[in-house]
Amino acid sequence: MWKYLSWLQKNLVWSIPLSMLAGLVFGNVSDPAFLRSAILPLTFLMVYPMMVTMNVRDLLHPGGNKLQGVTLAINFLLMPAFGYGIGLLLFPHQPMIRLALLLTSLLPTSGMTISWTGFAKGNVPAAVKMTVIGLIAGSFLAPVYLKILLGAVVEIPLMQVFLQIALIVFLPLVLGALTRSWLISRFGEQEYNQQIKPKFPPLSTLGVLGIVFVSMALKAKSIIAHPDMLPNLLLPLVLIYAINFFVSTIIGKMLFTRNDAIALVYGTVMRNLSIALAIALGVFGEKGTDAALLIALAYIVQVQAGAWYIKFTDRLFGDSGSGSVSVA
């Protein structure tokens, strides 16, 4: 089983589109309504394994304040502004699509932040810290941003959003920390890091593929009836990710060393689509399926963009021997 799960995780450029296609077929030939009951378990499967591998104590590591501050500014000032503006420009009369674009822009960093930073030989410790800070900050700020920016056109059940985030972020975070602590005390830190920890990300990938399948299945009949829907939704996503990569690359080259610049790019471009999906489907119900479809498509854009960008990191920032980890 681990062999197949590992393949799915390492080949997201194929496994996510295949999951979407399977959901499209299934939703078109059957009534997928019963799949709604799987949303919460799949969400937990997405988030909990990621939390087991996350060490909140990384926040206590000294240094890197400038890098983390710039990352926060991009993630919670620039990108929400772009996401909101593009939604208002392209979808003025489709509030749930605007909601999806805002959610995508609001919730930064995921396990992919750390993975891609490592693949590009960037500052991995800084990327880990970005992931923890982004997860916590985004969880508190998302409901406030949604209420302020979209509260006039979409009914935002603020308390329900907070409760959903508590259920899908903070509960798994606590359980993950307890699980991590128990595993280390039981097996030792070396065995945990080498043998046990690598098994959790593939489990999270299984949850991602499951929730993407459900999202597509629930909208399958609408997609088949309106085949232009997908290209129209892909356009703003490509635009947002292109802007994000461009802005983060320029700022990274101007302010930081190679390794820190790469961490900055992947710490701002990789969005936490799992939590965005969970909020869209868990809080907004039937109305949230439109938002969930766009967020599911964002997986394709994000994975493809992350994979292609890594091919240009040496050209953009110099080879891995030319950078160093700063403590700015």
LUMTORGU-144153 format. One line per 8 residues: number of its first residue (from 1); their letters; for each residue z, y, x of C-alpha. Coordinates in nm, 3 decimals. Example, Ala and Ser with C-alpha at 12.3 -4.5 7.8 and 13.67 -1.06 7.14 Angstrom:
1 = as = 0.780/-0.450/1.230 | 0.714/-0.106/1.367
//
This chain:
1 = mwkylswl = 0.000/0.000/0.000 | 0.094/0.244/0.279 | -0.247/0.193/0.437 | -0.426/0.308/0.121 | -0.186/0.597/0.057 | -0.229/0.714/0.415 | -0.607/0.705/0.373 | -0.581/0.917/0.058
9 = qknlvwsi = -0.365/1.172/0.238 | -0.588/1.193/0.545 | -0.907/1.220/0.337 | -0.816/1.483/0.080 | -1.167/1.625/0.106 | -1.278/1.308/-0.073 | -0.972/1.185/-0.263 | -0.916/1.507/-0.460
17 = plsmlagl = -1.277/1.537/-0.588 | -1.274/1.164/-0.672 | -0.950/1.210/-0.865 | -1.101/1.503/-1.054 | -1.414/1.303/-1.135 | -1.205/1.008/-1.257 | -1.004/1.243/-1.480 | -1.322/1.397/-1.617
25 = vfgnvsdp = -1.463/1.054/-1.709 | -1.135/0.926/-1.853 | -1.074/1.237/-2.062 | -1.428/1.228/-2.199 | -1.420/0.867/-2.319 | -1.062/0.859/-2.450 | -0.786/1.071/-2.600 | -0.588/1.190/-2.295
33 = aflrsail = -0.307/1.357/-2.493 | -0.059/1.083/-2.397 | -0.097/1.184/-2.032 | 0.115/1.493/-2.098 | 0.425/1.276/-2.075 | 0.329/1.195/-1.714 | 0.326/1.558/-1.601 | 0.698/1.585/-1.517
41 = pltflmvy = 0.725/1.250/-1.331 | 0.407/1.327/-1.135 | 0.538/1.674/-1.053 | 0.859/1.525/-0.918 | 0.653/1.277/-0.717 | 0.459/1.570/-0.570 | 0.758/1.779/-0.473 | 1.049/1.546/-0.390
49 = pmmvtmnv = 0.889/1.364/-0.092 | 0.793/1.700/0.056 | 1.156/1.813/0.029 | 1.282/1.503/0.210 | 1.077/1.598/0.515 | 1.188/1.963/0.504 | 1.488/2.079/0.705 | 1.640/2.393/0.552
57 = rdllhpgg = 1.834/2.445/0.875 | 1.505/2.559/1.030 | 1.584/2.895/0.870 | 1.870/2.934/1.116 | 1.648/2.913/1.425 | 1.648/3.252/1.602 | 1.336/3.453/1.682 | 0.999/3.500/1.519
65 = nklqgvtl = 1.119/3.777/1.286 | 0.805/3.986/1.324 | 0.581/3.687/1.248 | 0.785/3.588/0.944 | 0.796/3.946/0.818 | 0.419/3.991/0.839 | 0.372/3.653/0.668 | 0.598/3.761/0.382
73 = ainfllmp = 0.409/4.090/0.345 | 0.074/3.910/0.317 | 0.210/3.642/0.085 | 0.400/3.863/-0.157 | 0.226/4.201/-0.138 | -0.138/4.166/-0.035 | -0.236/3.831/-0.189 | -0.074/3.884/-0.532
81 = afgygigl = -0.253/4.220/-0.546 | -0.587/4.053/-0.466 | -0.523/3.768/-0.711 | -0.424/4.003/-0.991 | -0.712/4.243/-0.919 | -0.980/3.973/-0.909 | -0.845/3.822/-1.231 | -0.851/4.161/-1.403
89 = llfphqpm = -1.203/4.231/-1.275 | -1.367/3.896/-1.356 | -1.158/3.768/-1.649 | -1.028/4.075/-1.839 | -1.019/3.886/-2.170 | -0.894/3.547/-2.041 | -0.523/3.592/-1.972 | -0.455/3.227/-1.884
97 = irlalllt = -0.721/3.232/-1.612 | -0.563/3.551/-1.479 | -0.228/3.372/-1.491 | -0.370/3.086/-1.283 | -0.514/3.324/-1.023 | -0.183/3.506/-0.999 | 0.013/3.182/-0.966 | -0.225/3.063/-0.695
105 = sllptsgm = -0.180/3.391/-0.508 | 0.197/3.401/-0.557 | 0.315/3.062/-0.432 | 0.249/3.027/-0.059 | 0.285/2.743/0.189 | 0.290/2.370/0.143 | 0.303/2.065/0.363 | -0.059/2.146/0.449
113 = tiswtgfa = 0.063/2.463/0.624 | 0.250/2.255/0.879 | -0.021/1.989/0.908 | -0.312/2.225/0.967 | -0.109/2.438/1.209 | -0.033/2.124/1.407 | -0.397/2.010/1.403 | -0.503/2.352/1.537
121 = kgnvpaav = -0.230/2.341/1.805 | -0.055/2.645/1.661 | 0.314/2.735/1.643 | 0.445/2.446/1.432 | 0.816/2.550/1.433 | 0.712/2.889/1.296 | 0.497/2.717/1.032 | 0.793/2.503/0.923
129 = kmtvigli = 1.006/2.816/0.889 | 0.729/2.987/0.690 | 0.714/2.691/0.454 | 1.087/2.699/0.379 | 1.099/3.078/0.339 | 0.780/3.087/0.130 | 0.902/2.813/-0.101 | 1.235/2.980/-0.170
137 = agsflapv = 1.101/3.337/-0.192 | 0.810/3.234/-0.415 | 1.042/3.049/-0.651 | 1.248/3.363/-0.711 | 0.962/3.613/-0.715 | 0.705/3.424/-0.925 | 0.879/3.469/-1.263 | 0.935/3.840/-1.194
145 = ylkillga = 0.573/3.899/-1.090 | 0.442/3.708/-1.391 | 0.657/3.911/-1.629 | 0.571/4.248/-1.475 | 0.197/4.193/-1.425 | 0.106/3.972/-1.721 | 0.391/4.013/-1.967 | 0.183/4.252/-2.179
153 = vveiplmq = -0.100/4.000/-2.238 | 0.073/3.662/-2.203 | 0.408/3.570/-2.350 | 0.610/3.485/-2.038 | 0.921/3.283/-2.131 | 1.117/3.411/-1.834 | 1.414/3.178/-1.873 | 1.186/2.878/-1.920
161 = vflqiali = 0.997/2.968/-1.602 | 1.323/2.991/-1.409 | 1.441/2.659/-1.553 | 1.110/2.493/-1.469 | 1.132/2.618/-1.111 | 1.491/2.496/-1.088 | 1.375/2.156/-1.210 | 1.069/2.122/-0.987
169 = vflplvlg = 1.185/2.311/-0.678 | 1.559/2.342/-0.637 | 1.662/2.004/-0.780 | 1.415/1.817/-0.555 | 1.522/2.044/-0.267 | 1.888/1.941/-0.308 | 1.802/1.574/-0.364 | 1.561/1.582/-0.070
177 = altrswli = 1.825/1.731/0.161 | 2.076/1.466/0.052 | 1.819/1.189/0.100 | 1.724/1.321/0.443 | 2.089/1.342/0.549 | 2.160/0.987/0.426 | 1.853/0.842/0.597 | 1.942/1.005/0.930
185 = srfgeqey = 2.303/0.886/0.910 | 2.189/0.537/0.814 | 1.900/0.485/1.055 | 1.940/0.757/1.318 | 1.728/1.067/1.374 | 1.476/0.898/1.604 | 1.393/0.616/1.361 | 1.388/0.863/1.073
193 = nqqikpkf = 1.136/1.090/1.250 | 0.916/0.811/1.384 | 0.925/0.543/1.113 | 1.057/0.683/0.784 | 0.955/1.048/0.762 | 0.577/0.978/0.789 | 0.592/0.766/0.472 | 0.687/1.054/0.245
201 = pplstlgv = 0.378/1.282/0.264 | 0.145/1.005/0.134 | 0.376/0.965/-0.167 | 0.349/1.338/-0.232 | -0.030/1.307/-0.211 | -0.019/1.037/-0.479 | 0.160/1.284/-0.707 | -0.099/1.552/-0.631
209 = lgivfvsm = -0.387/1.319/-0.714 | -0.212/1.211/-1.032 | -0.154/1.564/-1.157 | -0.512/1.665/-1.069 | -0.635/1.362/-1.265 | -0.424/1.464/-1.566 | -0.539/1.828/-1.547 | -0.904/1.728/-1.550
217 = alkaksii = -0.858/1.466/-1.821 | -0.691/1.718/-2.054 | -0.984/1.960/-2.019 | -1.263/1.700/-1.990 | -1.418/1.750/-2.332 | -1.424/2.128/-2.289 | -1.586/2.094/-1.947 | -1.854/1.858/-2.079
225 = ahpdmlpn = -1.921/2.093/-2.370 | -1.940/2.398/-2.139 | -2.077/2.279/-1.802 | -2.089/2.635/-1.667 | -1.707/2.646/-1.678 | -1.651/2.496/-1.332 | -1.889/2.727/-1.136 | -1.739/3.029/-1.313
233 = lllplvli = -1.389/2.922/-1.210 | -1.487/2.836/-0.854 | -1.626/3.185/-0.785 | -1.293/3.375/-0.792 | -1.123/3.098/-0.593 | -1.384/3.113/-0.316 | -1.348/3.492/-0.317 | -0.968/3.485/-0.290
241 = yainffvs = -0.963/3.227/-0.011 | -1.238/3.411/0.181 | -1.043/3.737/0.161 | -0.722/3.558/0.260 | -0.877/3.393/0.566 | -1.044/3.717/0.674 | -0.734/3.938/0.636 | -0.497/3.687/0.799
249 = tiigkmlf = -0.735/3.626/1.089 | -0.776/3.998/1.163 | -0.401/4.064/1.142 | -0.325/3.754/1.351 | -0.568/3.859/1.626 | -0.432/4.215/1.629 | -0.061/4.141/1.636 | 0.009/3.793/1.770
257 = trndaial = -0.061/3.535/2.038 | -0.298/3.248/1.964 | -0.034/3.001/1.849 | 0.148/3.249/1.627 | -0.181/3.379/1.482 | -0.282/3.029/1.377 | 0.057/2.975/1.212 | 0.012/3.309/1.032
265 = vygtvmrn = -0.329/3.207/0.896 | -0.218/2.869/0.766 | 0.115/3.011/0.648 | -0.065/3.258/0.423 | -0.384/3.079/0.319 | -0.238/2.740/0.220 | -0.096/2.790/-0.128 | 0.164/2.572/-0.300
273 = lsialaia = -0.074/2.451/-0.570 | 0.158/2.166/-0.670 | 0.425/2.405/-0.796 | 0.163/2.635/-0.950 | 0.026/2.338/-1.146 | 0.373/2.232/-1.254 | 0.452/2.580/-1.389 | 0.117/2.609/-1.569
281 = lgvfgekg = 0.151/2.274/-1.745 | 0.529/2.258/-1.779 | 0.591/2.607/-1.915 | 0.275/2.699/-2.105 | 0.190/2.361/-2.258 | -0.150/2.339/-2.428 | -0.239/2.697/-2.331 | -0.162/2.609/-1.971
289 = tdaallia = -0.445/2.355/-1.945 | -0.696/2.634/-1.878 | -0.478/2.763/-1.597 | -0.419/2.410/-1.468 | -0.793/2.345/-1.445 | -0.846/2.645/-1.217 | -0.548/2.549/-1.000 | -0.680/2.192/-0.974
297 = layivqvq = -1.013/2.330/-0.853 | -0.824/2.537/-0.596 | -0.725/2.211/-0.424 | -1.091/2.147/-0.342 | -1.147/2.498/-0.206 | -0.821/2.496/-0.009 | -0.869/2.158/0.155 | -1.233/2.220/0.243
305 = agawyikf = -1.158/2.569/0.376 | -0.862/2.448/0.582 | -1.068/2.168/0.734 | -1.360/2.395/0.823 | -1.146/2.678/0.959 | -0.984/2.450/1.214 | -1.326/2.404/1.376 | -1.334/2.775/1.458
313 = tdrlfgds = -0.977/2.837/1.576 | -1.057/2.808/1.947 | -1.353/3.040/1.907 | -1.145/3.293/1.714 | -0.819/3.281/1.907 | -0.901/3.117/2.240 | -0.832/2.760/2.348 | -0.486/2.606/2.319
321 = gsgsvsva = -0.405/2.672/2.682 | -0.429/3.048/2.636 | -0.160/3.099/2.376 | 0.215/3.080/2.378 | 0.490/3.072/2.121 | 0.631/3.419/2.085 | 0.975/3.520/1.967 | 0.868/3.857/1.831
//
